[in-house]
Amino acid sequence: MKMLYSMIRSGLLATVLVSTSALADLSDILSSGKIKIAVPEAFAPFGSVGATGEHEGYDVDVAKLIAKDLGVELELVPVVSKQRIPFLETDRVDLVISTMGANPTRAKSINFSSAYAPFYSGVFAPSTLTINGAADLKGKTVGVTSGSLEDLELTSMAPEGTNIVRFGDNAATLAAFTSKQVEVLVTGNTAAASLTAKDPSLDLERKLIVKDSPCFIGVKKGNEDLLRWVNVFILHKKLGGDLNKISQKWLGQDLPPLPSL
């Protein structure tokens, strides 16, 4: 009986220890002095290896701000999309900051913070062109990638009289805009930011959002203190203008309104 009691007690203790170690919550991060954050491996301008050989991008800058505010060392963990949730669930990272959208399926496995970054498909054009709504597309030549999400959204919203020119892939669509084959470009915000970075003289400006899918920070289930801290961090950086500066730096635009959870 004593042996059985000892085994049960040891088993319970082991379970408690495993559970405790698995929950890399806020207090654990602060006591260890280090936070591990997953960022995109190769998805500019959110995260990729830059000219200096170091990882850089929107998500990387947010990760650095988090570590700075916590007063801990930062370990960046580059990931591809399919690694994001498994790395969080198995404690290989404490947070996922990797252009991750929130949906009901993912929310069964992990928790999400408030949105920290915009990710959307939009209507882009030079600042000299006035487009305040879909009706203003009438009479304009608009370039879009055939069969894309942007194509579907544009087709449904464009008024009669809009000259929609469809191209075979994103590269051809972007090239058509830079060569002035089309006046207006419908594409993802990251593609638009890439064009602006390469050639600021294009004077590319977001006119409309056709499909919104902002980015959220992933937090492991059970790490409620960390989730609350991250949400306060995001609110503070929105109000203080830090996220707006990061958006201007990497996306070439002001931070738009973002949803809170």
Sequence and secondary structure as in RCSB ss.txt:
>XXXX:A:sequence
MKMLYSMIRSGLLATVLVSTSALADLSDILSSGKIKIAVPEAFAPFGSVGATGEHEGYDVDVAKLIAKDLGVELE
LVPVVSKQRIPFLETDRVDLVISTMGANPTRAKSINFSSAYAPFYSGVFAPSTLTINGAADLKGKTVGVTSGSLE
DLELTSMAPEGTNIVRFGDNAATLAAFTSKQVEVLVTGNTAAASLTAKDPSLDLERKLIVKDSPCFIGVKKGNED
LLRWVNVFILHKKLGGDLNKISQKWLGQDLPPLPSL
>XXXX:A:secstr
 HHHHHHHHHHHHHHHHHHHHH   HHHHHHHTEEEEEEESSBTTTBEE TTSSEESHHHHHHHHHHHHHT EEE
EEEE GGGHHHHHHTTS SEEEEEE   HHHHTTEEEEEEEE  EEEEEEETTS  SSGGGGTT EEEEETTSHH
HHHHHHH  TT EEEEESSHHHHHHHHHTTS SEEEEEHHHHHHHHHH GGG EEEEEEEEE  EEEEEETT HH
HHHHHHHHHHHHHHHTHHHHHHHHHHSS        
